[in-house]
């Protein structure tokens, strides 16, 4: 079997759509295909970029053209200038990046939680409620703090069920609202991240510059994580998991 055929077969197995990370994880399970190269992950990237049967949905997310209509009916849509603020694209982006964050946390062996109101939303073909490892938010502190964090988009927890990192995904909503949540939780020894398109970095800096957030800014309590950087971290996390098992 040729390498591009293995990639296409893997995409079919995964429902016609997959992240590069998922392809890196699954494609080598096809024993009929040999990857005699020192850079197999680069080969997969080249195949999805060049093969005429495959199209790009967003950075790091690829699909088979033969599945395009079906995927669009499921809300997995290529973002354009015309539709970028539509309800369908906004909801897809939000749950997609939540899914990447949960997946990274799972690979890191951390507890992962998404709000219960998001548990039925899909990360491609899997419910976020099934992907998360914690079905209930741990009672890690006083009730007011736990309640305040209950709507944060993704939380990672350490082995003691204390917050490791808080993530708020901001596609089109007001970044200031997320910063206010972090303001109330800033005394916890946990990372705090605003996840958004790199185009919103200036807006993030402006909002963080408000006097209410002076201490958080000076203490560097909050960081901006772009969609592209998140996708890169997700992909590299999976590559590191698989690189030791490959027989080149």
N, C-alpha and C positions, 0 to 999 in steps of 0.2 A: 504493500500500500504506500502511495506517495504521501509526503508530509501534508500537502494541502488537502488531500482527501481525508486525512486523519483529523484535521482542524474542522472541516465541514461536517464530518461524522460526529464529532464532539459537540458542535453547535446544534446539530439535530437532536442529539441525546439530551441536551440541556434546554430543549424547547424552542430552538431557533435563535436564541439570544444568550450572550454570556459576556462577562467581564474578561479582560485579559488575565486577571488572576485566576478565574475559574478555568479558563482554557489551559493555563499553565499547570493547574492542579489535575485536570482530567485527561488531557490529550495523551500523556505518556502511558496511560493505562491500556492503550490500544497496542497490543503486542505485535500486530502485523506490520507496524510501521517502525522503522529504525531512524534514530536521530543521531547520526554520526557527525556531530558538530560540538564544538566547545561553547557555542552560544545558542542553545536551543530556544531560549526565551526570545532572543532577537529574531530568530527564524519565524517564530509564531507571529510576532509583531509585523514582520515583513509580509507574511502570507495574508493576514487580515487587511492590510493596507493595499495590497496589490491584486488580490483575487476578485474577479468580477462578480462572483456570486455573493459577496459579503459587502455590507454597507456599515458605515459608522453612525451610531446614534449620538454618542458624546465621547469625549476623551476616555479611552479605556473600556468602552462598551461597544460591542459589535454584534451584528445579526445577519442572518441569511435573508437575501432579498425575497426568496420564495415565501418567507414567513411575515413579510412586512405588513400586509393587510391585517393579519391575525394579531400581530403585536400592537398595531395602532388601535385596534378595537379593545385591547387590554390596557390602553393608556401609555404604552411604551412608544413615545413619539420623538422624532428628531426635532430639536428646538431650533426655531428660526426667529428672525426679528419680528415676524408677524404674530407668532403664537407664543412667544416667550413668557408673556404674562397671563396666559390663559389658565383657567382652573386645572385643566388636564395636565399641562406641562408643569405647573407649580406643584401639584400634588405628586406627580411622578418624581420630580427632582428631590423633593423633600424626603420621601420614603426611600429613594435610591441612596442618597447620601447617609441617611440613618442606617441603612443596611450595610454600607461599607464600614461605618464606624463600629457597628455591632460585630461584624465579621472580624475586624482587626482585634477588638477586645477579646473575642473568643479564641483567636489564635494565640493571644498573649496569656491565655489561661486566666483571664480576669472575669469576674461576674459582670454580666451586661443586662441593662434594663432600658426599656423604652416605655413611655407612658401608656397606660391601659387604653386610652382613647385612640392610640395608634397601632394597637396590637393586630388588627385585621388588615392593615395596609400592607402592600406587597413590596418586597425587594425582589424585583423581577418576577419570580414564580413561587416565592416562599413568603409566608406571613411573618411580619416582624415579631409577632408574639411567639412564633415557633422558633425563630432564630435567636431570640434573647435567651439567656440562661437563667434569669431570675424572673419569675412570674409575679412576684410581689416586691415592692420597694422595701428594702431593709429598714428597720427602725433604728437608724444609726445615731440618732440624736433626739433633741427635744422635738415635740410634735410640730411646732411652727416651722422648724427648719426642714423636716422631712416633707411636710406639706408643700413648702415653697419649692422644693426640688421635684415634686411629683409630675410636673409638666415639662421638665427639661427633656429635650429631644433624645439624648442618649447619655447614660451614666455608666462609667466603669467602676467596679468595686474591687477592692483587694480581698485577700483571703480572710480578713477579719470583718468583712462586710462594711468597711469604711470607704467613702468615696475616694476613688483614685483620680478621676477626671470627669468634668462636666462638659457637654457639647451642645451648643445651640445652632441648628441649621437655619440660615437666613437667606431665603431665595428672593423674596420681595417684601417681607414684613419689616417692621421698624427694629433696627439693631438696638436701639435704646431700651426696648422692653427686655431684651435678653441681658443687657448689661445691668439692668435693675435686679434681675434674678441673681446674677453673680455678685452684685453688691451685697445682697442679704446673706450670701453664703461664703463670703470672702475669707472668713476666719478658719475655714476648713483647709487642711493641708492637701489640696487637690488642684489639679490643673483645670483651667477654664478656657474654653475655646469657642470663638465665633467662627462658624464654618460658612463660607459664602464664595460667590464668584469673585475673582481677583479684582473685577471692576468696582467692587464695593469697598475696597480697602481704604480709600480716601474717606468715604462716609464713616467707616468704622473709626478711623483716627479722629475724625471730627467729633463724633459722639463720645468717644473715650476722653476727649479733651474737655468735656463739660466739668464744671467745678465739683459736681456731685461725685465724680469718679476719680478725683485727683489722687487719692491714696492708692486706689487700684492701679492707676497708670504708673505712678512713681514706684510702686512695689512690683511692677510688671506681673501682676496677678492674672491678666487676661492676654491671650494671644489670638492672632488672626490666622486661620487655616484655610487656604484657598481650596476650591474644588479640585484643581489640578494636583496640588500637593497631596491632598487626601487620597486621590486615586493612585498617585505614585507610591505612597506609603502602603496602601492596601496591596498593590501589585508586588512590591518588594517583600512585604511580609510573607506572602504566599510563596514567592520564589525562594526565599530563604528556607521555608519549610520543606520545599521539594528538592532543592539542589543536592542535598546529601543522599537522596534516594535514586537519583538518576544514574544510569549506567551509560556512559558516553562511549 
